[in-house]
């Protein structure tokens, strides 16, 4: 089951529904239990992920939890971290340099991880498109081909905190007010990123009759012009 992790509100709602030696496995395991992992399921569940964010002093109303899931843990599900994802993250990143220093450290405590959060909650502008597209896969249930608006809209609403996204506010209003669909499919989700960057602010020259964009975007432009 996939649970979107975009804010404290969403998490709560969905829960109710400098050392040079290698980081030894025992330390990885110790940290694993510190973060309230579910030992039977072999993963950190949403309530454990929320606790981890709070221990790391990550603001749950920002995109930081999502970015950390993507960049540090390469998580396949929002609000979940599997034991394999956890172990790979600590092992892979233990020799990365601290920001603005030449020192190399291992992640051997939550305090060390907290001190390095800037590395794992900041996205390079060149990677924003890949990050955006990845959100579709990790936010939707595996057995579905689309992302319901109840999940999609809160995620979209957080994107401007990472970088301005043209037309996003209007698109969210369109989805909320007109409710043309109940969910976004992969094509609609992926295309919006390019659509938002390529369109004129007033959609000058946009021809609905000859448009090659998904029909949903034609309806969006028509709605804006009314």
C-alpha positions as a Markdown table, in Angstrom:
| # | Residue | x | y | z |
|---|---|---|---|---|
| 1 | Unk | 0.0 | 0.0 | 0.0 |
| 2 | Unk | 1.3 | 3.4 | -1.0 |
| 3 | Unk | 0.9 | 6.4 | 1.4 |
| 4 | Unk | 1.7 | 9.9 | 0.1 |
| 5 | Unk | 4.1 | 11.7 | 2.3 |
| 6 | Unk | 3.6 | 15.4 | 1.6 |
| 7 | Unk | 2.7 | 16.9 | 4.9 |
| 8 | Unk | 1.8 | 16.1 | 8.5 |
| 9 | Unk | -1.9 | 16.2 | 7.5 |
| 10 | Unk | -1.6 | 13.7 | 4.8 |
| 11 | Unk | 0.7 | 11.4 | 6.8 |
| 12 | Unk | -1.7 | 11.4 | 9.7 |
| 13 | Unk | -4.7 | 10.8 | 7.6 |
| 14 | Unk | -3.1 | 7.9 | 5.7 |
| 15 | Unk | -1.6 | 6.3 | 8.8 |
| 16 | Unk | -5.1 | 6.1 | 10.3 |
| 17 | Unk | -6.1 | 4.4 | 7.1 |
| 18 | Unk | 34.4 | 11.0 | 11.2 |
| 19 | Unk | 35.5 | 7.5 | 10.8 |
| 20 | Unk | 37.4 | 5.9 | 7.9 |
| 21 | Unk | 36.3 | 2.3 | 8.5 |
| 22 | Unk | 33.2 | 0.9 | 6.8 |
| 23 | Unk | 29.9 | 1.2 | 8.6 |
| 24 | Unk | 29.4 | -2.3 | 10.0 |
| 25 | Unk | 26.0 | -4.1 | 9.5 |
| 26 | Unk | 25.4 | -4.1 | 13.2 |
| 27 | Unk | 25.3 | -0.3 | 13.3 |
| 28 | Unk | 22.9 | -0.2 | 10.3 |
| 29 | Unk | 20.7 | -2.7 | 12.2 |
| 30 | Unk | 20.9 | -0.7 | 15.4 |
| 31 | Unk | 19.8 | 2.5 | 13.7 |
| 32 | Unk | 17.0 | 0.5 | 11.9 |
| 33 | Unk | 15.5 | -0.4 | 15.3 |
| 34 | Unk | 15.9 | 3.1 | 16.6 |
| 35 | Unk | 13.6 | 4.5 | 13.9 |
| 36 | Unk | 10.7 | 2.2 | 15.0 |
| 37 | Unk | 10.9 | -0.2 | 12.1 |
| 38 | Unk | 8.2 | -2.9 | 11.7 |
| 39 | Unk | 10.4 | -6.1 | 12.2 |
| 40 | Unk | 7.8 | -8.5 | 10.8 |
| 41 | Unk | 7.2 | -6.5 | 7.7 |
| 42 | Unk | 10.9 | -5.6 | 7.4 |
| 43 | Unk | 10.1 | -1.9 | 6.7 |
| 44 | Unk | 9.6 | 1.4 | 8.3 |
| 45 | Unk | 5.9 | 2.1 | 8.1 |
| 46 | Unk | 4.3 | 5.6 | 7.8 |
| 47 | Unk | 4.2 | 6.2 | 11.6 |
| 48 | Unk | 7.8 | 5.3 | 11.8 |
| 49 | Unk | 8.7 | 7.5 | 8.9 |
| 50 | Unk | 6.8 | 10.4 | 10.5 |
| 51 | Unk | 8.8 | 9.8 | 13.7 |
| 52 | Unk | 12.1 | 9.7 | 11.7 |
| 53 | Unk | 11.2 | 13.0 | 10.1 |
| 54 | Unk | 10.4 | 14.5 | 13.5 |
| 55 | Unk | 13.6 | 13.2 | 15.1 |
| 56 | Unk | 15.5 | 14.7 | 12.2 |
| 57 | Unk | 13.6 | 18.0 | 12.6 |
| 58 | Unk | 12.2 | 17.8 | 9.1 |
| 59 | Unk | 9.2 | 20.1 | 8.5 |
| 60 | Unk | 6.4 | 17.8 | 7.4 |
| 61 | Unk | 4.6 | 20.7 | 5.7 |
| 62 | Unk | 7.5 | 21.0 | 3.2 |
| 63 | Unk | 8.6 | 18.9 | 0.3 |
| 64 | Unk | 11.7 | 17.7 | 2.3 |
| 65 | Unk | 10.2 | 14.3 | 3.4 |
| 66 | Unk | 9.5 | 13.5 | -0.3 |
| 67 | Unk | 12.9 | 14.7 | -1.5 |
| 68 | Unk | 14.6 | 12.7 | 1.2 |
| 69 | Unk | 12.7 | 9.6 | 0.3 |
| 70 | Unk | 13.7 | 10.1 | -3.4 |
| 71 | Unk | 17.3 | 11.2 | -3.0 |
| 72 | Unk | 18.6 | 9.4 | 0.1 |
| 73 | Unk | 16.5 | 6.2 | 0.2 |
| 74 | Unk | 15.4 | 5.8 | -3.4 |
| 75 | Unk | 12.2 | 4.7 | -1.9 |
| 76 | Unk | 9.7 | 2.8 | -4.0 |
| 77 | Unk | 6.8 | 3.9 | -1.8 |
| 78 | Unk | 6.1 | 7.3 | -0.2 |
| 79 | Unk | 6.1 | 7.1 | 3.6 |
| 80 | Unk | 7.7 | 3.6 | 3.6 |
| 81 | Unk | 11.4 | 2.6 | 3.8 |
| 82 | Unk | 12.3 | -1.0 | 3.3 |
| 83 | Unk | 15.2 | -2.6 | 5.2 |
| 84 | Unk | 17.1 | -2.9 | 1.9 |
| 85 | Unk | 16.5 | 0.8 | 1.0 |
| 86 | Unk | 17.6 | 1.8 | 4.5 |
| 87 | Unk | 20.8 | -0.3 | 4.4 |
| 88 | Unk | 21.7 | 0.8 | 0.9 |
| 89 | Unk | 21.3 | 4.5 | 1.8 |
| 90 | Unk | 23.5 | 4.3 | 4.8 |
| 91 | Unk | 26.2 | 2.2 | 3.0 |
| 92 | Unk | 26.2 | 4.2 | -0.2 |
| 93 | Unk | 26.3 | 7.6 | 1.5 |
| 94 | Unk | 28.7 | 6.9 | 4.4 |
| 95 | Unk | 31.8 | 8.3 | 2.5 |
| 96 | Unk | 30.1 | 11.3 | 0.9 |
| 97 | Unk | 31.7 | 14.6 | 2.0 |
| 98 | Unk | 30.0 | 16.9 | 4.5 |
| 99 | Unk | 28.7 | 20.0 | 2.8 |
| 100 | Unk | 31.3 | 22.7 | 2.6 |
| 101 | Unk | 34.1 | 20.6 | 4.1 |
| 102 | Unk | 36.7 | 18.1 | 3.0 |
| 103 | Unk | 35.9 | 15.7 | 5.7 |
| 104 | Unk | 34.4 | 12.3 | 5.0 |
| 105 | Unk | 32.1 | 10.8 | 7.5 |
| 106 | Unk | 29.8 | 7.8 | 7.9 |
| 107 | Unk | 26.2 | 7.9 | 8.9 |
| 108 | Unk | 26.5 | 6.2 | 12.2 |
| 109 | Unk | 23.8 | 8.0 | 14.1 |
| 110 | Unk | 20.7 | 10.0 | 13.6 |
| 111 | Unk | 22.6 | 13.1 | 14.6 |
| 112 | Unk | 25.1 | 12.5 | 11.8 |
| 113 | Unk | 22.2 | 12.1 | 9.4 |
| 114 | Unk | 20.6 | 15.3 | 10.7 |
| 115 | Unk | 23.8 | 17.2 | 10.1 |
| 116 | Unk | 23.8 | 16.1 | 6.5 |
| 117 | Unk | 20.2 | 16.7 | 5.7 |
| 118 | Unk | 20.9 | 19.5 | 3.3 |
| 119 | Unk | 22.5 | 17.0 | 0.9 |
| 120 | Unk | 19.4 | 14.9 | 0.9 |
| 121 | Unk | 16.7 | 17.5 | 0.9 |
| 122 | Unk | 18.1 | 19.7 | -1.9 |
| 123 | Unk | 17.6 | 18.9 | -5.6 |
| 124 | Unk | 19.8 | 20.0 | -8.5 |
| 125 | Unk | 17.7 | 22.0 | -11.0 |
| 126 | Unk | 18.8 | 19.5 | -13.7 |
| 127 | Unk | 17.2 | 16.7 | -11.8 |
| 128 | Unk | 13.8 | 18.3 | -11.1 |
| 129 | Unk | 12.1 | 16.7 | -14.1 |
| 130 | Unk | 13.2 | 13.2 | -13.1 |
| 131 | Unk | 12.1 | 13.8 | -9.6 |
| 132 | Unk | 8.7 | 15.0 | -10.7 |
| 133 | Unk | 8.2 | 12.0 | -12.9 |
| 134 | Unk | 9.3 | 9.6 | -10.2 |
| 135 | Unk | 6.5 | 10.9 | -7.9 |
| 136 | Unk | 3.9 | 9.2 | -10.0 |
| 137 | Unk | 5.4 | 5.7 | -9.5 |
| 138 | Unk | 6.0 | 6.0 | -5.8 |
| 139 | Unk | 2.7 | 7.7 | -4.9 |
| 140 | Unk | 0.3 | 5.5 | -6.8 |
| 141 | Unk | -0.8 | 2.0 | -5.6 |
| 142 | Unk | 0.9 | -0.8 | -7.5 |
| 143 | Unk | -2.3 | -2.3 | -8.7 |
| 144 | Unk | -3.6 | 1.0 | -10.3 |
| 145 | Unk | -2.5 | 2.8 | -13.4 |
| 146 | Unk | -3.5 | 6.3 | -12.2 |
| 147 | Unk | -2.9 | 8.6 | -9.3 |
| 148 | Unk | -6.1 | 9.8 | -7.5 |
| 149 | Unk | -6.5 | 13.5 | -7.1 |
| 150 | Unk | -6.7 | 13.2 | -3.3 |
| 151 | Unk | -3.0 | 12.3 | -3.5 |
| 152 | Unk | -2.0 | 14.1 | -6.6 |
| 153 | Unk | -3.2 | 17.6 | -5.6 |
| 154 | Unk | -1.3 | 17.8 | -2.3 |
| 155 | Unk | 1.9 | 16.6 | -4.0 |
| 156 | Unk | 1.5 | 19.2 | -6.8 |
| 157 | Unk | 0.8 | 21.9 | -4.2 |
| 158 | Unk | 4.2 | 21.4 | -2.7 |
| 159 | Unk | 6.2 | 21.7 | -5.9 |
| 160 | Unk | 6.4 | 25.5 | -5.9 |
| 161 | Unk | 8.4 | 25.3 | -2.6 |
| 162 | Unk | 11.1 | 23.6 | -4.6 |
| 163 | Unk | 10.9 | 25.8 | -7.7 |
| 164 | Unk | 8.2 | 27.9 | -9.4 |
| 165 | Unk | 6.0 | 25.9 | -11.8 |
| 166 | Unk | 4.1 | 28.0 | -14.4 |
| 167 | Unk | 0.4 | 27.4 | -14.6 |
| 168 | Unk | 0.4 | 25.0 | -11.6 |
| 169 | Unk | -1.8 | 27.0 | -9.4 |
| 170 | Unk | -4.4 | 27.4 | -12.1 |
| 171 | Unk | -4.1 | 23.7 | -13.0 |
| 172 | Unk | -4.8 | 22.7 | -9.4 |
| 173 | Unk | -7.8 | 25.0 | -9.3 |
| 174 | Unk | -9.1 | 23.4 | -12.5 |
| 175 | Unk | -8.8 | 19.9 | -11.0 |
| 176 | Unk | -10.4 | 21.0 | -7.8 |
| 177 | Unk | -13.2 | 23.1 | -9.0 |
| 178 | Unk | -14.2 | 21.6 | -12.3 |
| 179 | Unk | -13.1 | 18.0 | -11.3 |
| 180 | Unk | -12.8 | 16.8 | -14.9 |
| 181 | Unk | -11.2 | 13.5 | -13.8 |
| 182 | Unk | -10.9 | 11.5 | -10.6 |
| 183 | Unk | -7.3 | 10.6 | -11.2 |
| 184 | Unk | -4.3 | 11.5 | -13.4 |
| 185 | Unk | -2.8 | 8.8 | -15.6 |
| 186 | Unk | 0.9 | 8.6 | -16.3 |
| 187 | Unk | 0.8 | 10.5 | -19.6 |
| 188 | Unk | -1.1 | 13.4 | -18.0 |
| 189 | Unk | 1.2 | 13.5 | -15.0 |
| 190 | Unk | 4.4 | 13.4 | -17.1 |
| 191 | Unk | 3.3 | 15.7 | -19.8 |
| 192 | Unk | 2.3 | 18.5 | -17.3 |
| 193 | Unk | 5.9 | 19.2 | -16.5 |
| 194 | Unk | 6.8 | 20.0 | -20.1 |
| 195 | Unk | 3.4 | 21.6 | -20.7 |
| 196 | Unk | 4.0 | 24.0 | -17.8 |
| 197 | Unk | 7.4 | 25.1 | -19.1 |
| 198 | Unk | 6.6 | 25.4 | -22.8 |
| 199 | Unk | 3.3 | 27.3 | -22.6 |
| 200 | Unk | 2.9 | 31.1 | -23.0 |
| 201 | Unk | 1.6 | 32.7 | -19.8 |
| 202 | Unk | -1.7 | 33.6 | -21.6 |
| 203 | Unk | -1.7 | 30.5 | -23.9 |
| 204 | Unk | -1.4 | 32.7 | -26.9 |
| 205 | Unk | -1.4 | 30.5 | -30.0 |
| 206 | Unk | -2.7 | 27.4 | -28.3 |
| 207 | Unk | -5.1 | 25.7 | -30.7 |
| 208 | Unk | -7.3 | 23.2 | -29.1 |
| 209 | Unk | -8.3 | 21.7 | -32.5 |
| 210 | Unk | -4.7 | 20.9 | -33.4 |
| 211 | Unk | -3.2 | 20.4 | -30.0 |
| 212 | Unk | -1.1 | 17.3 | -29.5 |
| 213 | Unk | -1.3 | 17.5 | -25.7 |
| 214 | Unk | -3.6 | 15.2 | -23.6 |
| 215 | Unk | -7.2 | 16.2 | -23.9 |
| 216 | Unk | -7.2 | 17.2 | -20.2 |
| 217 | Unk | -4.9 | 20.1 | -21.0 |
| 218 | Unk | -7.2 | 21.2 | -23.8 |
| 219 | Unk | -10.0 | 21.3 | -21.3 |
| 220 | Unk | -7.8 | 23.2 | -18.9 |
| 221 | Unk | -6.9 | 25.9 | -21.4 |
| 222 | Unk | -10.6 | 26.2 | -22.5 |
| 223 | Unk | -11.6 | 26.5 | -18.9 |
| 224 | Unk | -9.1 | 29.3 | -18.2 |
| 225 | Unk | -10.2 | 31.3 | -21.3 |
| 226 | Unk | -13.9 | 31.2 | -20.4 |
